[in-house]
Amino acid sequence: MLSSIKRFLIGRPLKSTELGEQKLNKTKALAILSSDALSSVAYGPEQILIVLMTVGAAAYWYSIPIAVGVLVLLLALILSYRQIIFSYPHGGGAYVVSKRNLGMYPGLVAGGSLLVDYILTVAVSVSAGTDAITSAFPELHAYNLPISIVFVLCLTVLNLRGVTESASILAYPVYLFVLALFILIGVGIFNIATGHASPELHTPIGTPVAGLSLFLLLRAFASGSSALTGVEAISNAIPNFKDPAPNNAAKTLVAMGSLLALLFSGIVFLAYYYGVSPSEQVTVVSQIAEHTFGRNALYYFIQGTTALILILAANTGYSAFPLLAVNLAKDKFIPRMFTVRGDRLGYSNGIIILGFFSILLLLAFEGKTEHLIPLYAVGVFIPFTLSQTGMMVKWIREKPEGWIVKLIINTTGACISFIVTMIFFFTKFAQVWSVLIFLPLIIWIFTRIRKHYEAVADQLRITTCEPVKPIEGNVIILPVAGITHVVENSLNYAKSLGAGQIIAVYVPFEREEEAAFQEKWKKWQPDIRLVTLHSPYRSIIQPLTKFIDTVQRKASESDYQVTVVIPQFIPKKGWHNFLHNQSSLLIRAHLLYRRDVIITTVPYHLKK
C-alpha cells in the first residue's frame, strides 16, 4: 500500500541512464532557478518603504536613489557570478569558491549560510505568497500558517517527482507573473504619462525631510537589497543545465538579472508615484494593482500570479539546496546520504530535509514574513561577500588575461556586499543575532562529522597497522524461550556452523518453571548444554548479557569467538508484530554495541 501511494505521488522510478533527460534548458532553468530572485520584487521595494515610513511619507522619494544603489549592487553580483560560473563549472557557488581560495573555514561559513538560507528561501517565499493570497481574500488571514505548511508539502512532493517535471509545471506561473508585472508597470506608466494619476499623491524628489539620517538611508538600502536574494542560485545549480552547461547558465543569469532590474525599478517607481504606504494586511504590489486597475479581473490576475511565484520561488531552494548538500557531503562535512539519488534521479534526501526544516521554521516564526526577511538577507549576503572575496584572491593569485577588470568587478561586489551585511548587523541586530550562534554551531557540526568520517576511514583501511585478532574456535550462545520450531530452526543453524561449543540459555522467572524446563530439554536435546539463569526481577536482558560477558572474557583468553544466535519468528502480516513482545529485537539492540560479540538472527517465517 505504501509503495502504491509513493508511486502515485512521485511516479515510476527512472533508470540511471535517463539522467540526461532530467537536465534543464534555458527556458525552464530561468523559471525554476530565477523564481526566488524575481519573486523578491514583490517584497523588496516594500522593505525600503517600511524603513522610510518611520520618518514619514515625505521620505518616500528616497526610495528612488536607494533603488539605484540596489541596481548597482545587482549589476556587480551578476557580472561576478557570471565569472564564477565559468571558473567553477561544476557548481557549488560560494561554498566552492570560498573553500578553494580562502580556506576550509570560510568555505564552511559560506556553505552553512547558504544551507540555512535555502531553508529560509522556502519559508519566506511561501509565507510571502500566502500573504498575497490573504491580501486579496482577507477572511483567510487567520489561516496563514496552515496554508503555508500545505504549500511546502506540495512543493516537496513536486520536487521529489524530478527536476524537469517540476520545471515544466513552474514555468507557466513564473512567466505569467513576469507578464502580469510588465502589464501593471506598463499601464501604470501610461496612466502617469497621460495624466490619469495625480502627481499630488507623492512628495516631489528633492523635498527636504526632517529627522532623516545616513544611518536610516543605509538601513533602507540594506532592506531593499533583500530583493537580490536568489541571485547566486544559478551558480550553485550548473550541473542541472543541459550542455554546454556553463554557457547556458551564464545566459540564464543575465536574463534573470535583466528581468529583475526592470521589474524592481518599475515597482519602486509606481510605489513612489502613487504614494503607497506599507500595510500589515495589504502588500505594496496589491495596493499598486488596486490603484492602477481597481478590484477587477486584472487586479486578481496580478495578485494570483504574485502569490503563485512567491510560493513557487521556494523551488529555487529545492533546486539549489540538494546540489550544495552534495558538494558538502562529498567533502565529508554532512552525511553521505545527501549524495544518493532517489527514484526520480533527484537528490531526494536533500529535498525531504529541506521541506522538514522549512516547516519547522514556519512554525517557529508563525509564518510571518517580516520576521524572516532580515535573517534571510543576512544568510545570503555573507556568502555574497565571501564568494566575491574568494574570486579577488583567485585573480590576484592566477593573474589570467584581463584579470584587472575581473578584479575590479569582484572587489566592487565584495565591498558593497560587506557593507550591506554590516548594516544588517548594526540596524537589525535584534532580528539577526541568532546568525552569530547558529553559524559557529553549524561549522562545529560540519567539522565533527568530517572527523568521524576520517576516523572511520582510518580504522577500515586494510593498510592500517592495527593487528587482526586470530580466531581459534567458536562459542555459540543460543537464548531460548521454550521448545518450539523457532528454537529448533536456530539450533540446526548453530550446528551447521561446524566445530564449536553450543550453549543454550534459558531465563526462567520461577524455580518450578526452571526445573520443569531442564527436564524437558534433557529429553529433547541431551547433547546440547543448557544453562538456566533464574531472574527473580523478571528481566531477561540483564542476566543474559551478564552471562555473555562472562563467557566472552573466558573465550578471549583462548582466542575463541563468541557468537549469539537469536531465534526470531516472523508473522505473516506486519500488524501481527504488535501482538508479540519482540524480545529478540530487544536482545539484539542491547548486544549490538558489545565489543567482540557476533550477533546472528535466525528468522522463522510463520505461514498463517
Beta strands, then each sheet from edge to edge (+ up, - down):
strand 1: 473-480
strand 2: 501-506
strand 3: 529-532
strand 4: 560-570
strand 5: 597-605
sheet 1: 3+ 2+ 1+ 4+ 5+
end
